[in-house]
Amino acid sequence: MQVKLEKRPEPSRLMLVVTPIASVLLTMAIGVIVFDLLGIDGFRAVIDIFVSPILLSYKWQDVAVKAAPLIIIALGLSIGNRANVWNIGAEGQYIIGALCAAGIGIAAGTTGGPIIILMMLLAGMAGGTAWASVPAGLKTRFGVNEILSSLMLTYVAVQLLSYLVGGPWKDPNGRNFPATAPLQPEQTLPILIPGTTVHLGIAIALVLPFVFWLIMARSVFGYQIRVVGSAPNAARHGGFDSDQTVWLSMLIGGAMAGLAGALEFAGALKAINLGFPSGYGFTAIIVAFLGRLHPIGVLIAGIVLAITYVGGQVAQTTVKIPNATAGIFQALMLFFILASDVLVRNRIRFVRSPRAGSGQAASQTAGGE
Amino acid sequence: MNWDFLILAIITIVGISTPILLAGLGELVVEKSGILNLGVEGMMLVGAISGFAINVYSGNPWVGVAGAAGAGALSGLLFGFFVLTLRSNQVATGLALTIFGTGLSSLIGLSFVGRIVPQFGSVFPPELARDPVLKVVFGYSPIVYFALLMVVLVAWFLKSTRSGLILRAVGENDLSAHSIGYNVIGVRYAAIAFGGAMAGIGGAYFSLVITPMWAERMTAGRGWIALALVVFASWKAPRLLAGAYFFGILMWLELNAKAGGLSFIPGAQAIPSQFWAAMPYVMTVVVLTLISMRNRAGLNAPACLGKPFLPAT
């Protein structure tokens, strides 16, 4: 008996939906085993991380606050990933977006109100877009690999943040702590549900997936992205300019990451310190894949990942595991979802061919062509 | 500028360059085989905690380093299984490996916080290793000399051996290599395991040599610098050595600027430490752009870098 992969003519729709759910469940099962092996109550840890944020209603606002940036960044990234444009520097664009918003906040002094808030959000988008335009320009002009350039620029952004909050933008009344001065109350995003931390950014994160869905499903642009990604040659013949696709996907990714940074700053944190780059830009890549690069999938996946963040904090106090442990689960989910792509694209067949090794057989066939 | 200062500076620079040199060498071989593994930082952290833990139990730093190499190779093989056998996306899988390694090392490290481990002895006779001047040559940890030896070996392997040629062929054109009968997947598995082992040793350099204790995320982003270094060196081992020391100088300037001590360079006091910290990344983007512009054969990235291997069958 031999296991053989057979390419499906069409990606399986069923598998497309089933595999993300299976990935989450498999992650939970593996989590129990791994924690038990390490001498920690595995069942308790997994329940705390994946279930407690759902059961404890006072944790819902935390989940919403964490999910918002993940969803917004992942929406932008999923456009690029669909077109095979790899912007992995969303973390940097997110940082620059927040810094630009902070710049507006500082320039506005004590002035607040809707105009200032709107300017902060637009500045955030502009900043993220500008940061993403560097890899886009280098890619289209000189053919520079956008994976490497966008990644490198993330660490430049981290240093820029460190310089600004520790130097020119340091809060003069902040006991020499490297952080910007907190925003004025009138400069922060409105709270939607009184008595909670649910700010305007969460509503934006809930609406945007549907906007993206409409764009991707109904517009020529959405069609272009899908064609360029799945059939690059056909796209070229069809007159879709590949440079234009690179620009659009990078800039949308940058704008969304920048917007998320501005919202996180003006809505949740209200000040920027050295802990601001918390890796949302990287986690959003997991969200994009777990959501199968579909806007509504991204919405759901963003909430799932946010649950693991909040649950990680719960487990930190209950079973005394470090905060970073949630990362193990996030990574496992991504491993499984990526691996399960094999099931979406192929079906598994069991064939009887005990003798020939698959590698040899494969090379003979390829050589004979 | 006096001699003592210069000697101390050289020793510090060689020390901080060694982890990125080790991890960079490993990643160089991986990328030469056509695979982009963005999990270097994660593999380094796994190596750092494994090397430390094994050193605690065995009481022997050499066993610790060997364990770090093994753990790094294992985490590399995990990446390889997903990327090569299940053909999942390299970029996303590599990032997942970094997140995974960060979390796993923190979790395992819980019971090792505050422990102290035995140190490496000196390679050379103590008279040489402690001599105020000669220590600049003889006074390093054995891992430093190992890293230098590996530069020579990797350069020789890639340039002059048949296996090295096959590895490069796989990285430049996997389909052709496959069609003339080379085992593309096997070569890449081997390269990834080697890359993981080297990253693991690089990580162990932090927990066994630089600060002989365990701290969460103690590699502090050096895995990303190692990735930058491979590109900066335009995928060539001898240049990787020069690049590692150059990045080491930048990191040393950053450390000094943080401590407010760049008075020995006129005017440098006004430059913030973050400028030096950002330089390796900025220069890597510049170098990447220059090689992409020239697009000369042999200078460029391996042609299959980051692309999935999809043979006809």
Chai-1 contact restraints between the chains, C-beta under 6 A:
chainA,res_idxA,chainB,res_idxB,connection_type,confidence,min_distance_angstrom,max_distance_angstrom,comment,restraint_id
A,W86,B,V91,contact,1.0,0.0,6.0,A-B,restraint_1
A,L138,B,T289,contact,1.0,0.0,6.0,A-B,restraint_2
A,F142,B,T289,contact,1.0,0.0,6.0,A-B,restraint_3
A,F142,B,S292,contact,1.0,0.0,6.0,A-B,restraint_4
A,F142,B,M293,contact,1.0,0.0,6.0,A-B,restraint_5
A,G143,B,S292,contact,1.0,0.0,6.0,A-B,restraint_6
A,V144,B,L288,contact,1.0,0.0,6.0,A-B,restraint_7
A,V144,B,T289,contact,1.0,0.0,6.0,A-B,restraint_8
A,V144,B,S292,contact,1.0,0.0,6.0,A-B,restraint_9
A,I147,B,V91,contact,1.0,0.0,6.0,A-B,restraint_10
A,L148,B,V231,contact,1.0,0.0,6.0,A-B,restraint_11
A,L148,B,L288,contact,1.0,0.0,6.0,A-B,restraint_12
A,S149,B,V285,contact,1.0,0.0,6.0,A-B,restraint_13
A,M152,B,A228,contact,1.0,0.0,6.0,A-B,restraint_14
A,M152,B,Y281,contact,1.0,0.0,6.0,A-B,restraint_15
A,M152,B,T284,contact,1.0,0.0,6.0,A-B,restraint_16
A,M152,B,V285,contact,1.0,0.0,6.0,A-B,restraint_17
A,Y155,B,Y281,contact,1.0,0.0,6.0,A-B,restraint_18
A,V156,B,A278,contact,1.0,0.0,6.0,A-B,restraint_19
A,V156,B,Y281,contact,1.0,0.0,6.0,A-B,restraint_20
A,V156,B,V282,contact,1.0,0.0,6.0,A-B,restraint_21
A,Q159,B,Q274,contact,1.0,0.0,6.0,A-B,restraint_22
A,Q159,B,A277,contact,1.0,0.0,6.0,A-B,restraint_23
A,Q159,B,A278,contact,1.0,0.0,6.0,A-B,restraint_24
A,S162,B,Q274,contact,1.0,0.0,6.0,A-B,restraint_25
A,Y163,B,P272,contact,1.0,0.0,6.0,A-B,restraint_26
A,Y163,B,Q274,contact,1.0,0.0,6.0,A-B,restraint_27
A,F282,B,L95,contact,1.0,0.0,6.0,A-B,restraint_28
A,I285,B,A92,contact,1.0,0.0,6.0,A-B,restraint_29
A,I285,B,L95,contact,1.0,0.0,6.0,A-B,restraint_30
A,F289,B,A92,contact,1.0,0.0,6.0,A-B,restraint_31
A,P322,B,S106,contact,1.0,0.0,6.0,A-B,restraint_32
A,A324,B,T102,contact,1.0,0.0,6.0,A-B,restraint_33
A,A324,B,G103,contact,1.0,0.0,6.0,A-B,restraint_34
A,A324,B,S106,contact,1.0,0.0,6.0,A-B,restraint_35
A,T325,B,G103,contact,1.0,0.0,6.0,A-B,restraint_36
A,T325,B,L107,contact,1.0,0.0,6.0,A-B,restraint_37
A,G327,B,I99,contact,1.0,0.0,6.0,A-B,restraint_38
A,G327,B,T102,contact,1.0,0.0,6.0,A-B,restraint_39
A,G327,B,G103,contact,1.0,0.0,6.0,A-B,restraint_40
A,I328,B,F100,contact,1.0,0.0,6.0,A-B,restraint_41
A,I328,B,G103,contact,1.0,0.0,6.0,A-B,restraint_42
A,I328,B,L104,contact,1.0,0.0,6.0,A-B,restraint_43
A,Q330,B,I99,contact,1.0,0.0,6.0,A-B,restraint_44
A,A331,B,A96,contact,1.0,0.0,6.0,A-B,restraint_45
A,A331,B,I99,contact,1.0,0.0,6.0,A-B,restraint_46
A,A331,B,F100,contact,1.0,0.0,6.0,A-B,restraint_47
A,L334,B,A96,contact,1.0,0.0,6.0,A-B,restraint_48
A,F335,B,F82,contact,1.0,0.0,6.0,A-B,restraint_49
A,F335,B,A96,contact,1.0,0.0,6.0,A-B,restraint_50
A,L338,B,S88,contact,1.0,0.0,6.0,A-B,restraint_51
A,L338,B,N89,contact,1.0,0.0,6.0,A-B,restraint_52
A,L338,B,A92,contact,1.0,0.0,6.0,A-B,restraint_53
A,L338,B,T93,contact,1.0,0.0,6.0,A-B,restraint_54
A,A339,B,F82,contact,1.0,0.0,6.0,A-B,restraint_55
A,A339,B,L86,contact,1.0,0.0,6.0,A-B,restraint_56
A,A339,B,S88,contact,1.0,0.0,6.0,A-B,restraint_57
A,V342,B,L86,contact,1.0,0.0,6.0,A-B,restraint_58
A,G359,B,N183,contact,1.0,0.0,6.0,A-B,restraint_59
A,A362,B,P311,contact,1.0,0.0,6.0,A-B,restraint_60
A,A362,B,T313,contact,1.0,0.0,6.0,A-B,restraint_61
A,S363,B,G181,contact,1.0,0.0,6.0,A-B,restraint_62
A,T365,B,T313,contact,1.0,0.0,6.0,A-B,restraint_63
A,A366,B,H178,contact,1.0,0.0,6.0,A-B,restraint_64
A,A366,B,S179,contact,1.0,0.0,6.0,A-B,restraint_65
A,A366,B,P311,contact,1.0,0.0,6.0,A-B,restraint_66
A,A366,B,A312,contact,1.0,0.0,6.0,A-B,restraint_67
A,G367,B,S179,contact,1.0,0.0,6.0,A-B,restraint_68
